[in-house]
Amino acid sequence: MKSFYPLTVLRGVSVILFLLAGAAGIARAADQAGVRPDPFGASKAWSQLAFDPAGAPPVSFIYGGVPSTKFLPQWRRTQGEAKALTDGRTQRTLTWTDAATGLELRIVVVEYSDFPAVEWTGYLKNTGQAATPLIEHLKAVDTEFTGAGEGTKLRTIRGDDYSAASYAPMEFPLNASPRIFQPVGGRPTDTGWPYYNIDHGTDGALLALGWPGQWQAEFARDHGGVHATGGQQTVHLSLRPGEEIRTPLVALLFWKGADWIEGQNAWRKWFLAHNTPRQNGRLPPTANMICLPGLKSVAATELEGLRTYLRHGMRPDFHWIDAGWYEMDKSWFAAKGIGTWRPDPIRFPHGIREVSDEVHSEGMKFVLWFEPERVYRGSELWEEHPDWLLKWDGAEKKDLRLLNLGNAAAREWITRRVTELITREGVDIYRQDFNIEPLGAWAANDAPDRQGMTENLHVQGYLAFWDTLLNDHPGMMIDSCASGGRRNDLETMRRSVPLLRSDYQGPGLPAGAEYKMGIDVFDGNQGHTYGLSLWLPYFGTGEYADDVYSARSHLCPWMGLGVHLDDPDWAALRRQVSDHRSVADLFSGDYYPLTPYTSSDADWIAWQFVRTRQGDGMVQAFRREKNPVTVSTLKLRGLKNDARYEFRDLDSGKTTVHGGRELMTEGLTVKAASPRTALIFVFTEVK
């Protein structure tokens, strides 16, 4: 059953936009941020109407069978004083309280002075003395955007599902029939992707849900507007005295420009400026790391692998130990160390610190893998704290449990255990994986009148766990992983970076075996960069082969090398690292697809990154394995009409000079003599 309760309907935006966009301060802020000033009017007007204390907010729910639009106007309303935050942001809190039951709705709103953006999170708390009536259909966003014509499209990408199709761009025409989206199994970017661009053609809005759990979003065109709703997928519960639940974080950014790519680049700028976590005040570095093959690591083997890289003239930035450093028999997954979290005393007789100390002595940093939420039979948590663990129904997962992060004692235990390991073992990057779907365990723990409660408390606990780790270890970076890239919602991305965008990097083979990867691994990873770059400006992946085409198909801001060390092509590996270091910083610029997205191995695929202020960038172009066409002409974007740019072929070193207007109207012609060729051209504005 579907119900819409439109609460915030924006009217007359074009008039308000005209009045507000002329303000000198707004125009200056927009220019400094590299964002066109026009969207500020829409942002301010929308926020003023949406969060007018006398109106109805863009958070909705049903309470005791009645829609919130019916009763919120009668509840006691208060608005706190505006509070200045860092980086030009302003926060205000609006509260509605039911005098009869004590239920409190609190919405925390943050507005930005340098981007046409606003965000909010809703909280429901029982301040009364008895359980509340039933709360249902809690929506973090329930609102309407005007300006939707017949050509309005909804744009997003596919989430990660361990395939070549992960992060494939998707486009949907909007009509009266709702488009409904959700992830699989409770991990927020498992197949689904909670980031959207409502594209009217030359303006629109980008909307994201920050929820590290099971969300649902709906979009439909309705009476000339787009109705958008989204939130935790299942909320059907009564709150006990003192209990509080929250909605997903909602972020909204307005854009105006030539087309929807302008909106995506405004989003990328905002994401880097206000979302990507800092280490000691700085954005995370572009870097490369090594990870030795195999998932049963041994201290001596790790040290010898590191020394082998160094002997062959390679000095990576990071050394990573993956799963399997704890007590286990044959399987890293089915291991009693999962839930105990201590280094195996036989394979690491001096602890993991023996490895990290040598890594640090070489001027490198150290990454260690964890998976704290999954608990295996026989572990310390399993044996000593079964009351902290959630079960799945059925026999399939009989040896597995989910650590309930909504339980304060459980969260305190895992926080203490992990923080001790980080300190004692010399960890610079804490890598957290999540290789199981939690939704079934959450749901199995809920009574009929408490559906969604376990998930909500777990999500709150997960975020609190990470906040504590970051507070206790200043300068530490968290790497978010969940069977690849299946937990990269906005709340998670504000605390971490995804250094493995997908597990679909290539099949692992035993050392000494001939390494073969199917064509779709290369084409798929090209597609991963193509789609994910629309939304995330910083991510990484692993690379298992030593040839140029494979390396460039996987090229990211962060690169992991996982080749076998029996007899690799060291010159080729050094070339990989050199290529990466030549271009890695350019990924932070504006992003422009130069060809349509394609999965065909008979096509060209290409894209461009450009840093306008620095006047530099790069073009990547791939002539795929069965492509018969030698030449492709690519019309570039984001350049200055009256500027000239020097292009350098990263392979031959040959340079050419072109005018900006020429490159954007006539295009850059690239040639590949044979199929399976990966080209990189770096360019710099000629002063």
C-alpha positions as CSV (number, residue, x, y, z in Angstrom):
1,M,0.0,0.0,0.0
2,K,1.4,3.4,-1.0
3,S,0.5,6.6,0.6
4,F,1.7,10.1,-0.2
5,Y,1.5,12.9,2.3
6,P,2.9,16.0,0.5
7,L,4.0,18.4,3.1
8,T,6.2,21.0,1.5
9,V,5.2,22.3,-1.9
10,L,7.4,24.9,-3.4
11,R,5.6,27.5,-5.5
12,G,6.9,30.5,-7.4
13,V,10.5,29.5,-7.2
14,S,11.6,31.4,-10.3
15,V,10.5,34.7,-8.8
16,I,12.3,34.1,-5.5
17,L,15.3,32.8,-7.3
18,F,15.6,36.0,-9.3
19,L,15.4,38.1,-6.2
20,L,17.8,36.2,-4.1
21,A,20.5,35.3,-6.7
22,G,21.4,38.9,-7.2
23,A,22.7,39.3,-3.7
24,A,26.4,40.2,-3.8
25,G,27.4,38.0,-0.9
26,I,25.8,35.0,-2.5
27,A,27.3,35.6,-5.8
28,R,30.8,36.0,-4.3
29,A,30.4,32.8,-2.2
30,A,29.3,30.9,-5.3
31,D,32.2,32.3,-7.4
32,Q,34.7,31.3,-4.7
33,A,33.3,27.8,-4.5
34,G,33.3,27.4,-8.3
35,V,29.5,27.0,-8.3
36,R,27.2,29.2,-10.5
37,P,25.2,31.6,-8.3
38,D,21.8,30.9,-9.8
39,P,20.9,27.9,-7.6
40,F,21.3,29.8,-4.4
41,G,17.8,31.4,-4.8
42,A,16.1,28.0,-5.1
43,S,18.1,26.7,-2.1
44,K,17.2,29.6,0.2
45,A,13.6,29.7,-0.9
46,W,13.1,26.0,-0.5
47,S,14.7,25.9,2.9
48,Q,12.7,28.9,4.1
49,L,9.4,27.3,3.2
50,A,10.4,23.8,4.2
51,F,11.5,24.7,7.7
52,D,9.1,27.5,8.5
53,P,8.1,26.7,12.1
54,A,4.5,27.6,11.3
55,G,4.4,25.2,8.4
56,A,4.7,21.4,8.0
57,P,8.3,20.1,7.7
58,P,9.7,17.7,5.0
59,V,9.7,14.9,7.6
60,S,6.5,12.9,7.9
61,F,5.0,10.0,9.7
62,I,1.8,8.4,10.7
63,Y,1.1,8.4,14.5
64,G,-1.8,6.4,15.9
65,G,-3.2,6.0,12.4
66,V,-3.2,9.8,11.7
67,P,-0.8,11.5,9.2
68,S,1.5,14.1,10.7
69,T,0.1,16.8,8.4
70,K,-3.1,16.6,10.4
71,F,-1.7,17.1,13.9
72,L,1.7,18.8,13.8
73,P,0.1,22.3,13.4
74,Q,-1.5,21.7,16.8
75,W,1.7,20.5,18.6
76,R,3.8,22.9,20.6
77,R,6.5,24.4,18.4
78,T,9.9,25.8,19.3
79,Q,12.8,27.0,17.3
80,G,16.3,27.3,18.7
81,E,18.7,30.1,18.0
82,A,20.8,29.8,14.8
83,K,24.2,28.4,15.6
84,A,27.3,29.1,13.5
85,L,29.3,26.0,12.6
86,T,32.6,25.7,10.9
87,D,33.1,26.3,7.2
88,G,30.3,28.8,6.9
89,R,27.5,26.5,7.9
90,T,24.6,27.4,10.1
91,Q,22.6,25.0,12.2
92,R,19.1,25.5,13.7
93,T,16.8,23.1,15.5
94,L,13.1,22.9,15.2
95,T,11.0,21.0,17.7
96,W,7.3,19.9,17.9
97,T,6.0,18.2,21.0
98,D,2.7,16.4,21.6
99,A,1.4,17.5,25.0
100,A,-0.8,14.4,25.3
101,T,1.8,11.6,24.8
102,G,5.1,13.4,25.1
103,L,6.3,12.4,21.6
104,E,8.9,15.0,20.4
105,L,9.9,15.5,16.8
106,R,13.2,17.4,16.5
107,I,14.7,18.4,13.2
108,V,18.3,19.6,13.0
109,V,18.8,21.7,9.8
110,V,22.2,22.8,8.4
111,E,22.4,25.4,5.7
112,Y,25.6,26.2,3.7
113,S,26.8,29.7,2.7
114,D,29.2,28.6,0.0
115,F,27.0,26.1,-1.8
116,P,23.2,26.0,-2.7
117,A,22.7,23.1,-0.2
118,V,20.7,22.3,2.8
119,E,20.6,19.1,4.9
120,W,18.5,17.8,7.9
121,T,18.0,14.9,10.2
122,G,14.8,14.1,12.1
123,Y,14.6,12.6,15.6
124,L,11.6,11.1,17.4
125,K,11.8,10.8,21.2
126,N,9.3,9.6,23.8
127,T,9.6,12.2,26.6
128,G,6.4,10.8,28.2
129,Q,5.8,8.2,30.9
130,A,4.1,5.5,28.8
131,A,4.7,3.8,25.5
132,T,3.6,5.9,22.5
133,P,0.9,5.0,20.0
134,L,2.2,3.3,16.9
135,I,4.6,5.2,14.7
136,E,4.6,4.2,11.0
137,H,5.9,5.2,7.6
138,L,8.5,7.6,9.0
139,K,9.9,9.6,6.0
140,A,13.1,11.6,6.3
141,V,12.0,13.5,3.2
142,D,8.5,13.9,2.0
143,T,8.3,16.9,-0.3
144,E,7.6,18.2,-3.8
145,F,9.8,20.1,-6.2
146,T,8.2,22.3,-8.9
147,G,9.4,22.7,-12.5
148,A,8.9,19.1,-13.6
149,G,8.0,18.9,-17.3
150,E,7.6,16.0,-19.6
151,G,11.3,15.8,-20.1
152,T,12.2,15.6,-16.4
153,K,14.5,12.7,-15.7
154,L,15.7,11.0,-12.5
155,R,19.4,10.0,-12.7
156,T,21.3,7.7,-10.4
157,I,23.7,4.8,-10.7
158,R,23.6,1.2,-9.8
159,G,25.1,0.2,-6.4
160,D,27.8,-2.4,-6.1
161,D,26.8,-6.0,-6.7
162,Y,30.1,-7.7,-7.5
163,S,29.7,-7.4,-11.3
164,A,30.9,-5.4,-14.3
165,A,27.5,-3.5,-14.1
166,S,28.3,-2.1,-10.7
167,Y,28.0,1.8,-10.8
168,A,26.4,1.7,-14.2
169,P,24.6,5.1,-14.8
170,M,20.8,4.9,-14.8
171,E,18.2,7.3,-16.2
172,F,14.5,7.2,-15.7
173,P,11.7,9.4,-17.1
174,L,9.4,10.6,-14.3
175,N,5.7,10.2,-14.6
176,A,2.8,9.5,-12.3
177,S,3.9,6.0,-11.6
178,P,6.5,6.1,-8.8
179,R,10.0,4.9,-9.2
180,I,10.9,2.9,-6.1
181,F,14.5,2.1,-5.0
182,Q,16.0,0.2,-2.1
183,P,19.2,-1.8,-1.5
184,V,19.4,-5.6,-0.9
185,G,19.7,-7.0,2.5
186,G,20.4,-4.0,4.7
187,R,23.7,-2.7,3.3
188,P,22.9,0.7,1.9
189,T,24.7,0.6,-1.5
190,D,24.2,-3.1,-2.2
191,T,22.7,-2.9,-5.7
192,G,20.9,0.3,-4.8
193,W,22.4,3.8,-4.6
194,P,20.8,6.4,-2.3
195,Y,22.0,9.5,-4.4
196,Y,19.8,11.0,-7.1
197,N,19.7,13.9,-9.6
198,I,16.2,15.3,-10.4
199,D,17.1,16.7,-13.8
200,H,14.7,19.3,-15.4
201,G,17.2,19.9,-18.3
202,T,19.0,23.1,-17.3
203,D,18.3,23.0,-13.6
204,G,17.4,20.5,-10.9
205,A,18.3,19.2,-7.5
206,L,20.5,16.4,-6.2
207,L,19.2,14.5,-3.2
208,A,20.9,11.9,-1.0
209,L,19.9,9.7,1.9
210,G,22.5,9.0,4.5
211,W,21.4,5.7,6.1
212,P,23.8,2.8,6.8
213,G,20.9,0.4,6.7
214,Q,17.8,-0.6,4.7
215,W,16.3,2.6,3.1
216,Q,13.6,3.1,0.5
217,A,13.1,6.1,-1.9
218,E,10.2,7.0,-4.2
219,F,10.0,9.6,-7.0
220,A,7.0,10.5,-9.1
221,R,5.9,13.5,-11.2
222,D,2.7,14.9,-9.7
223,H,0.8,18.1,-10.8
224,G,3.8,19.7,-12.4
225,G,6.2,18.8,-9.6
226,V,8.3,15.9,-8.5
227,H,7.2,14.2,-5.3
228,A,10.1,12.7,-3.4
229,T,9.9,10.5,-0.4
230,G,12.5,8.5,1.4
231,G,13.5,7.0,4.7
232,Q,14.2,3.8,6.6
233,Q,12.2,1.2,4.7
234,T,10.4,-0.3,7.7
235,V,9.2,1.7,10.7
236,H,6.2,0.2,12.5
237,L,6.9,0.7,16.2
238,S,6.0,2.1,19.6
239,L,8.6,4.0,21.5
240,R,9.1,3.2,25.2
241,P,9.7,6.1,27.6
242,G,13.1,7.7,27.0
243,E,13.7,5.9,23.6
244,E,14.7,7.9,20.5
245,I,15.0,6.9,16.9
246,R,16.3,9.0,14.0
247,T,15.7,9.4,10.3
248,P,18.3,9.1,7.6
249,L,20.3,12.3,7.0
250,V,18.9,14.1,3.9
251,A,21.2,16.3,1.8
252,L,19.8,18.5,-1.0
253,L,21.8,20.6,-3.4
254,F,20.3,22.7,-6.2
255,W,22.0,23.2,-9.6
256,K,21.6,25.2,-12.7
257,G,23.6,25.0,-15.9
258,A,24.0,23.6,-19.4
259,D,23.0,20.1,-18.4
260,W,22.9,17.6,-15.6
261,I,26.7,17.2,-15.6
262,E,26.9,20.7,-14.1
263,G,24.9,19.4,-11.2
264,Q,27.1,16.4,-10.7
265,N,30.2,18.6,-10.6
266,A,28.6,21.0,-8.1
267,W,27.9,17.9,-6.0
268,R,31.6,16.8,-6.3
269,K,32.8,20.2,-5.2
270,W,30.4,20.2,-2.2
271,F,31.3,16.6,-1.4
272,L,35.0,17.4,-1.2
273,A,34.5,20.7,0.6
274,H,32.1,19.4,3.3
275,N,31.9,15.7,3.4
276,T,35.2,13.9,2.7
277,P,36.8,13.4,6.1
278,R,40.0,15.2,6.9
279,Q,43.1,13.8,8.5
280,N,44.8,16.5,10.6
281,G,42.8,19.1,8.6
282,R,43.8,17.7,5.2
283,L,41.9,15.8,2.6
284,P,43.0,12.1,2.4
285,P,46.0,11.5,0.2
286,T,46.1,9.9,-3.2
287,A,48.2,6.9,-2.6
288,N,49.1,3.3,-3.5
289,M,49.4,0.3,-1.3
290,I,50.5,-3.3,-1.4
291,C,48.5,-6.3,-0.2
292,L,50.1,-9.7,-0.4
293,P,47.9,-12.4,-1.9
294,G,46.3,-15.0,0.4
295,L,44.0,-14.7,3.4
296,K,46.0,-16.4,6.0
297,S,48.8,-14.0,6.6
298,V,52.1,-14.7,8.4
299,A,54.4,-12.1,9.9
300,A,57.5,-13.5,8.2
301,T,55.8,-13.7,4.8
302,E,54.5,-10.1,5.1
303,L,57.9,-8.8,6.0
304,E,59.6,-10.7,3.1
305,G,56.9,-9.4,0.7
306,L,57.5,-5.9,1.8
307,R,61.3,-6.3,1.4
308,T,60.8,-7.8,-2.1
309,Y,59.0,-4.7,-3.3
310,L,61.7,-2.5,-1.8
311,R,64.5,-4.5,-3.4
312,H,62.9,-4.0,-6.8
313,G,62.7,-0.2,-6.5
314,M,59.1,0.1,-5.4
315,R,58.2,2.0,-2.3
316,P,54.4,2.0,-1.9
317,D,52.7,4.5,0.5
318,F,50.9,1.9,2.5
319,H,51.1,-1.8,3.4
320,W,47.8,-3.6,4.0
321,I,47.2,-6.9,5.9
322,D,43.8,-8.3,4.8
323,A,41.5,-10.8,6.6
324,G,43.0,-13.8,8.3
325,W,45.5,-12.4,10.8
326,Y,43.5,-13.8,13.8
327,E,43.0,-17.4,14.9
328,M,41.6,-19.6,12.1
329,D,41.9,-23.0,10.5
330,K,41.3,-23.0,6.8
331,S,38.8,-20.2,6.2
332,W,39.2,-16.5,7.0
333,F,35.4,-16.3,7.0
334,A,34.5,-19.3,9.2
335,A,37.0,-18.6,12.0
336,K,36.8,-18.3,15.7
337,G,39.0,-15.2,15.6
338,I,36.0,-13.4,14.1
339,G,34.5,-12.1,17.4
340,T,37.7,-12.5,19.5
341,W,40.0,-10.1,17.6
342,R,43.5,-11.0,18.6
343,P,46.5,-11.7,16.4
344,D,47.1,-15.5,15.9
345,P,49.9,-16.2,18.3
346,I,51.6,-18.8,16.1
347,R,51.6,-16.8,12.8
348,F,52.2,-13.5,14.6
349,P,54.3,-14.4,17.7
350,H,55.3,-10.8,18.3
351,G,52.0,-9.4,17.3
352,I,51.2,-7.5,14.2
353,R,53.4,-4.7,15.5
354,E,56.4,-6.6,14.2
355,V,55.1,-5.9,10.7
356,S,53.8,-2.3,11.2
357,D,57.1,-1.3,12.9
358,E,59.1,-2.2,9.8
359,V,56.5,-0.6,7.5
360,H,56.9,2.6,9.5
361,S,60.7,2.4,9.5
362,E,60.5,2.5,5.7
363,G,58.5,5.7,5.8
364,M,55.3,4.0,4.9
365,K,52.0,3.6,6.7
366,F,50.0,0.5,7.8
367,V,46.4,-0.7,7.1
368,L,44.7,-3.5,9.0
369,W,41.4,-5.2,8.2
370,F,38.5,-5.8,10.7
371,E,35.0,-7.0,10.6
372,P,33.6,-6.2,14.0
373,E,29.9,-6.7,13.4
374,R,30.1,-10.4,12.3
375,V,30.6,-13.0,15.0
376,Y,31.5,-16.6,14.4
377,R,30.9,-19.7,16.5
378,G,33.5,-20.4,19.1
379,S,34.8,-16.8,19.4
380,E,35.0,-14.9,22.7
381,L,31.8,-12.9,21.9
382,W,29.9,-16.0,21.0
383,E,30.9,-17.9,24.1
384,E,30.9,-15.1,26.7
385,H,28.3,-12.6,25.5
386,P,25.5,-14.4,23.6
387,D,23.0,-11.8,24.8
388,W,24.7,-9.2,22.7
389,L,24.3,-11.2,19.5
390,L,21.5,-11.2,17.0
391,K,20.4,-14.4,15.2
392,W,19.1,-15.0,11.7
393,D,16.1,-17.2,11.2
394,G,16.8,-20.6,9.7
395,A,19.8,-22.9,9.7
396,E,21.7,-21.2,6.9
397,K,23.5,-18.9,9.3
398,K,23.5,-21.1,12.3
399,D,27.2,-20.5,13.0
400,L,27.0,-16.7,12.6
401,R,25.7,-13.9,14.7
402,L,25.4,-10.1,14.3
403,L,27.0,-8.0,17.1
404,N,24.2,-5.7,18.2
405,L,25.7,-2.2,18.1
406,G,22.4,-0.9,19.4
407,N,23.4,-2.5,22.7
408,A,25.5,-0.1,24.7
409,A,27.5,-2.8,26.5
410,A,28.3,-4.6,23.2
411,R,29.3,-1.3,21.6
412,E,31.6,-0.5,24.6
413,W,33.2,-3.9,24.4
414,I,34.0,-3.8,20.7
415,T,35.1,-0.2,20.9
416,R,37.6,-1.0,23.7
417,R,38.9,-4.1,21.9
418,V,39.4,-2.4,18.5
419,T,40.9,0.8,20.0
420,E,43.4,-1.3,22.0
421,L,44.4,-3.1,18.8
422,I,44.8,0.1,16.8
423,T,47.1,1.5,19.4
424,R,49.1,-1.6,20.3
425,E,49.6,-2.8,16.7
426,G,50.4,0.6,15.1
427,V,47.4,0.9,12.7
428,D,47.2,4.0,10.5
429,I,44.1,3.1,8.6
430,Y,41.4,1.1,10.2
431,R,39.6,-0.9,7.5
432,Q,36.1,-2.1,8.4
433,D,34.5,-4.8,6.3
434,F,30.9,-6.2,6.5
435,N,30.5,-9.5,4.7
436,I,26.9,-10.4,5.6
437,E,23.5,-9.0,5.0
438,P,22.2,-7.7,8.4
439,L,18.5,-7.1,7.6
440,G,17.3,-10.6,8.4
441,A,18.9,-10.5,11.9
442,W,17.5,-7.0,12.6
443,A,14.0,-8.1,11.6
444,A,14.2,-11.4,13.5
445,N,14.8,-9.5,16.7
446,D,11.8,-7.2,16.3
447,A,8.4,-7.8,17.9
448,P,5.3,-7.0,15.8
449,D,5.0,-3.6,17.4
450,R,8.8,-2.9,17.2
451,Q,9.5,-3.4,13.5
452,G,12.6,-1.3,12.5
453,M,13.7,-0.6,16.0
454,T,16.7,-3.0,16.1
455,E,18.0,-1.6,12.8
456,N,17.5,2.0,13.9
457,L,19.4,1.5,17.1
458,H,22.1,-0.5,15.3
459,V,22.7,2.3,12.8
460,Q,22.9,4.8,15.6
461,G,25.4,2.6,17.4
462,Y,27.5,2.0,14.3
463,L,27.9,5.7,13.7
464,A,28.7,6.3,17.4
465,F,31.3,3.5,17.3
466,W,33.1,5.1,14.4
467,D,32.8,8.6,16.0
468,T,34.5,7.3,19.1
469,L,37.3,5.6,17.1
470,L,38.0,8.8,15.2
471,N,37.9,10.9,18.4
472,D,40.3,8.4,20.2
473,H,42.7,8.2,17.3
474,P,43.2,11.7,15.8
475,G,44.5,11.6,12.3
476,M,43.5,8.0,11.7
477,M,41.6,7.2,8.5
478,I,38.7,4.7,8.2
479,D,38.3,2.7,5.1
480,S,34.7,1.6,4.5
481,C,34.3,-1.8,2.9
482,A,31.3,-4.2,2.8
483,S,32.0,-7.0,0.4
484,G,33.4,-4.2,-1.7
485,G,31.4,-1.1,-2.0
486,R,28.1,-2.0,-0.4
487,R,28.1,0.5,2.5
488,N,28.9,3.9,1.0
489,D,25.9,6.0,2.0
490,L,26.5,9.7,2.9
491,E,26.7,9.2,6.7
492,T,29.4,6.5,6.2
493,M,31.3,8.6,3.7
494,R,31.5,11.5,6.2
495,R,33.5,9.3,8.4
496,S,35.5,7.1,6.0
497,V,36.7,6.7,2.4
498,P,36.0,3.7,0.2
499,L,39.4,2.3,-0.7
500,L,37.9,-0.8,-2.4
501,R,35.0,0.4,-4.5
502,S,34.1,-3.2,-5.5
503,D,35.4,-6.7,-5.0
504,Y,34.9,-7.1,-8.7
505,Q,38.6,-6.4,-9.5
506,G,39.6,-9.8,-10.9
507,P,39.6,-13.4,-9.7
508,G,42.3,-14.4,-7.3
509,L,44.4,-17.4,-8.4
510,P,47.0,-19.4,-6.4
511,A,50.6,-18.2,-6.7
512,G,52.3,-19.6,-9.7
513,A,49.1,-20.0,-11.8
514,E,48.8,-18.2,-15.1
515,Y,46.7,-15.1,-14.4
516,K,43.7,-14.6,-16.6
517,M,40.9,-12.2,-16.3
518,G,37.8,-12.0,-18.4
519,I,37.3,-9.1,-20.7
520,D,34.4,-7.9,-18.5
521,V,36.8,-7.4,-15.6
522,F,38.6,-4.7,-17.6
523,D,35.6,-3.2,-19.3
524,G,33.7,-3.4,-16.0
525,N,36.3,-1.5,-14.0
526,Q,36.4,1.1,-16.7
527,G,32.6,1.4,-16.2
528,H,33.1,1.5,-12.4
529,T,35.2,4.7,-12.8
530,Y,32.8,6.1,-15.3
531,G,29.7,5.8,-13.1
532,L,31.1,6.2,-9.6
533,S,33.0,9.4,-10.5
534,L,29.6,11.1,-11.0
535,W,29.1,10.9,-7.2
536,L,32.2,10.3,-5.3
537,P,35.4,12.2,-6.0
538,Y,37.6,9.9,-3.9
539,F,37.7,6.1,-4.0
540,G,40.1,3.2,-4.6
541,T,40.4,-0.3,-6.0
542,G,42.8,-3.2,-6.2
543,E,44.8,-4.4,-9.3
544,Y,46.1,-7.9,-9.8
545,A,47.9,-7.9,-13.1
546,D,51.0,-6.2,-14.3
547,D,50.1,-5.0,-17.8
548,V,49.3,-1.4,-18.8
549,Y,45.7,-2.0,-20.0
550,S,44.7,-3.7,-16.8
551,A,46.4,-1.1,-14.6
552,R,44.7,1.8,-16.4
553,S,41.3,0.1,-16.4
554,H,41.5,0.0,-12.6
555,L,43.2,3.5,-12.2
556,C,41.7,5.4,-9.2
557,P,42.8,8.1,-6.8
558,W,43.9,5.2,-4.5
559,M,45.4,2.1,-5.9
560,G,46.1,-1.3,-4.3
561,L,48.6,-3.7,-5.8
562,G,47.9,-7.4,-5.2
563,V,50.1,-9.2,-7.7
564,H,51.8,-12.5,-6.9
565,L,55.5,-12.2,-6.2
566,D,56.7,-15.4,-7.8
567,D,57.9,-13.7,-11.0
568,P,56.1,-10.4,-11.8
569,D,57.1,-7.9,-14.4
570,W,58.8,-5.5,-12.1
571,A,59.3,-2.9,-14.8
572,A,55.6,-2.9,-15.6
573,L,54.7,-2.6,-11.9
574,R,57.0,0.4,-11.5
575,R,55.3,1.9,-14.5
576,Q,51.9,1.4,-12.9
577,V,53.0,3.3,-9.8
578,S,54.6,6.0,-11.9
579,D,51.4,6.4,-14.0
580,H,49.3,6.6,-10.9
581,R,51.5,9.2,-9.2
582,S,51.4,11.3,-12.4
583,V,47.7,11.6,-12.5
584,A,46.1,10.6,-9.1
585,D,45.6,14.2,-7.9
586,L,43.7,15.1,-11.1
587,F,40.8,12.9,-10.1
588,S,39.7,15.6,-7.7
589,G,38.7,18.0,-10.5
590,D,35.4,18.3,-12.4
591,Y,34.4,15.1,-14.2
592,Y,33.0,14.9,-17.7
593,P,32.1,11.7,-19.5
594,L,33.3,12.0,-23.1
595,T,31.5,9.0,-24.6
596,P,28.2,7.3,-23.7
597,Y,28.4,4.7,-21.0
598,T,28.8,1.3,-22.6
599,S,29.4,-2.3,-21.6
600,S,30.3,-3.4,-25.2
601,D,33.8,-4.6,-25.8
602,A,33.5,-3.2,-29.4
603,D,33.4,0.5,-28.3
604,W,35.5,3.3,-27.2
605,I,34.9,4.7,-23.7
606,A,36.5,7.9,-22.4
607,W,36.2,10.6,-19.8
608,Q,38.0,13.8,-18.6
609,F,39.0,15.4,-15.3
610,V,39.8,19.1,-15.2
611,R,40.9,21.3,-12.4
612,T,39.8,24.7,-13.6
613,R,41.7,26.8,-11.1
614,Q,45.0,24.9,-11.6
615,G,44.4,24.8,-15.3
616,D,45.2,21.1,-15.7
617,G,43.6,17.8,-16.1
618,M,43.6,14.5,-18.0
619,V,41.8,12.5,-20.6
620,Q,41.5,8.7,-20.3
621,A,40.4,6.8,-23.4
622,F,40.1,3.1,-24.0
623,R,39.9,1.2,-27.3
624,R,38.4,-2.0,-26.1
625,E,39.2,-5.5,-27.0
626,K,37.0,-6.0,-30.1
627,N,36.8,-2.4,-31.2
628,P,37.7,-2.1,-35.0
629,V,37.8,1.7,-34.9
630,T,41.3,3.2,-34.7
631,V,40.4,6.9,-34.1
632,S,38.0,8.7,-31.8
633,T,37.2,12.4,-31.6
634,L,36.3,13.6,-28.1
635,K,34.7,16.9,-27.4
636,L,36.2,18.2,-24.2
637,R,34.4,20.3,-21.6
638,G,35.1,22.6,-18.7
639,L,38.0,24.5,-20.5
640,K,38.4,28.2,-21.1
641,N,37.5,29.3,-24.6
642,D,40.4,31.7,-24.9
643,A,43.0,29.6,-23.3
644,R,45.6,27.2,-24.9
645,Y,46.4,23.8,-23.5
646,E,49.5,21.6,-23.8
647,F,48.6,17.9,-24.0
648,R,51.2,15.2,-23.3
649,D,50.8,11.6,-24.2
650,L,51.7,9.6,-21.1
651,D,53.2,6.8,-23.3
652,S,55.2,8.5,-26.0
653,G,55.8,11.8,-24.2
654,K,54.7,13.6,-27.3
655,T,53.2,17.1,-26.7
656,T,50.6,19.1,-28.7
657,V,49.0,22.4,-28.1
658,H,45.3,23.2,-28.7
659,G,42.9,26.0,-28.0
660,G,40.1,25.6,-25.5
661,R,37.4,26.6,-27.9
662,E,38.8,24.2,-30.5
663,L,38.9,21.3,-28.0
664,M,35.3,21.9,-26.9
665,T,33.8,22.4,-30.4
666,E,35.9,20.3,-32.8
667,G,37.3,17.9,-30.2
668,L,40.5,16.1,-29.4
669,T,41.4,13.3,-31.8
670,V,42.9,10.2,-30.2
671,K,44.4,7.2,-32.0
672,A,45.0,3.6,-30.9
673,A,46.8,1.4,-33.3
674,S,45.4,-1.8,-31.9
675,P,42.5,-2.9,-29.8
676,R,43.0,-3.3,-26.0
677,T,44.8,0.1,-25.8
678,A,44.5,2.5,-22.8
679,L,45.5,6.1,-23.5
680,I,46.2,8.8,-21.0
681,F,46.7,12.5,-22.0
682,V,47.6,15.0,-19.3
683,F,47.1,18.6,-20.1
684,T,48.1,22.0,-18.7
685,E,47.0,25.5,-19.5
686,V,49.7,27.4,-21.3
687,K,50.3,30.7,-19.5
